[in-house]
Amino acid sequence: MGNHHGNGTNGNKLTRHHLVPRSRGGGNGDNVVYIPEHRHVSWHAFFGNLTPMEAIEYIELVFMGKKRAKIKRKWTHEDLYRLQIQLQENALKQKRRNEKILKVSR
């Protein structure tokens, strides 16, 4: 099957979205959802290659601040990009820690 899958309920073409990006080790199967193409483009424009949980953390940090208190900060495009990279790196570190724990417990 290609990247597109039929039509959405309003005639929009659906496209595959990997919850964990393939570039970060995500596969197919349960890792794929079908969403309207325009939403897929919007997701990657705003969140890049963040997973849904990372995107939630991104939103919380950008719009709510570290202590979830509304703060006014002027984010530059570069700040937002660096935050995305930092969240991805943090997720990778956590994945590696989890893998080490699993190896030790075997």
Backbone torsions as a table, in degrees:
resi	resn	phi	psi	omega
1	MET	NA	142.4	-179.5
2	GLY	-77.3	-162.5	-178.8
3	ASN	-78.9	-19.3	-177.5
4	HIS	-107.1	148.0	-175.0
5	HIS	-138.3	91.6	173.9
6	GLY	63.0	-158.3	179.9
7	ASN	-117.8	148.1	174.2
8	GLY	-74.4	179.6	-176.8
9	THR	-64.4	-26.0	-179.9
10	ASN	-105.7	20.5	177.0
11	GLY	87.6	-2.6	177.7
12	ASN	-74.7	139.3	177.5
13	LYS	-67.9	135.0	177.3
14	LEU	-92.6	145.7	179.2
15	THR	-133.5	155.2	-179.6
16	ARG	-74.9	136.2	174.0
17	HIS	-126.2	124.0	178.6
18	HIS	-86.7	122.9	-179.6
19	LEU	-62.9	-44.8	168.4
20	VAL	-104.5	114.9	-175.6
21	PRO	-53.9	144.1	177.5
22	ARG	-57.3	-35.2	-179.7
23	SER	-66.1	-14.0	179.9
24	ARG	-114.4	20.1	174.6
25	GLY	96.7	2.6	179.6
26	GLY	-74.6	141.6	-179.6
27	GLY	-105.1	-153.6	179.1
28	ASN	-102.9	-151.1	178.6
29	GLY	68.1	-124.6	-177.8
30	ASP	-67.8	-11.0	-179.6
31	ASN	-85.7	-1.1	-176.2
32	VAL	-115.2	133.8	170.4
33	VAL	-125.0	154.0	177.7
34	TYR	-104.4	124.7	-179.4
35	ILE	-133.1	158.5	177.3
36	PRO	-57.3	140.2	-175.9
37	GLU	-54.6	-41.4	-178.3
38	HIS	-65.4	-31.6	176.4
39	ARG	-72.2	-36.3	178.4
40	HIS	-63.2	-44.6	178.1
41	VAL	-62.4	-43.0	179.3
42	SER	-63.1	-42.6	179.1
43	TRP	-54.7	-52.3	-175.8
44	HIS	-71.4	-28.7	176.4
45	ALA	-66.7	-37.5	-176.8
46	PHE	-91.3	-41.0	-173.2
47	PHE	-108.3	-4.2	-178.8
48	GLY	59.8	-127.3	-178.9
49	ASN	-103.4	28.6	178.2
50	LEU	-74.1	147.3	172.1
51	THR	-77.9	167.4	178.0
52	PRO	-55.7	-42.9	179.0
53	MET	-65.2	-38.6	177.1
54	GLU	-66.9	-36.0	178.8
55	ALA	-65.2	-37.9	176.8
56	ILE	-63.4	-45.4	178.5
57	GLU	-61.6	-40.6	178.0
58	TYR	-58.4	-48.7	-179.9
59	ILE	-62.2	-44.9	-179.9
60	GLU	-60.4	-44.1	-178.8
61	LEU	-68.3	-42.3	-176.6
62	VAL	-72.1	-43.3	-171.5
63	PHE	-102.0	-19.8	-177.1
64	MET	-115.0	-18.2	-177.4
65	GLY	82.4	171.0	-174.8
66	LYS	-62.8	-35.7	-177.5
67	LYS	-101.2	18.5	179.2
68	ARG	59.7	19.2	174.2
69	ALA	-95.3	131.8	-177.7
70	LYS	-60.9	122.6	178.8
71	ILE	-127.3	152.8	177.3
72	LYS	-102.2	115.8	176.6
73	ARG	-135.8	138.6	176.4
74	LYS	-90.8	106.5	179.6
75	TRP	-87.8	130.9	172.8
76	THR	-87.9	164.7	176.6
77	HIS	-58.2	-40.5	178.9
78	GLU	-64.2	-40.9	176.7
79	ASP	-58.4	-45.1	-178.3
80	LEU	-65.8	-40.2	178.0
81	TYR	-63.8	-46.2	179.5
82	ARG	-61.7	-36.6	177.7
83	LEU	-64.5	-42.1	176.8
84	GLN	-59.2	-46.2	-179.9
85	ILE	-63.1	-43.2	179.6
86	GLN	-60.9	-43.3	179.6
87	LEU	-64.2	-39.9	178.0
88	GLN	-65.0	-42.3	178.9
89	GLU	-64.4	-41.3	178.1
90	ASN	-61.7	-41.6	179.0
91	ALA	-64.2	-39.6	178.7
92	LEU	-65.5	-42.1	177.3
93	LYS	-61.2	-42.8	179.5
94	GLN	-65.0	-39.7	178.2
95	LYS	-61.5	-43.7	179.5
96	ARG	-64.8	-40.1	176.8
97	ARG	-61.9	-43.4	179.2
98	ASN	-62.5	-41.3	178.8
99	GLU	-63.7	-39.2	177.5
100	LYS	-64.1	-41.9	178.9
101	ILE	-62.1	-42.4	179.0
102	LEU	-63.7	-40.2	179.6
103	LYS	-64.5	-41.5	-179.2
104	VAL	-66.9	-37.6	-176.0
105	SER	-77.6	-7.5	-178.8
106	ARG	-83.5	NA	NA
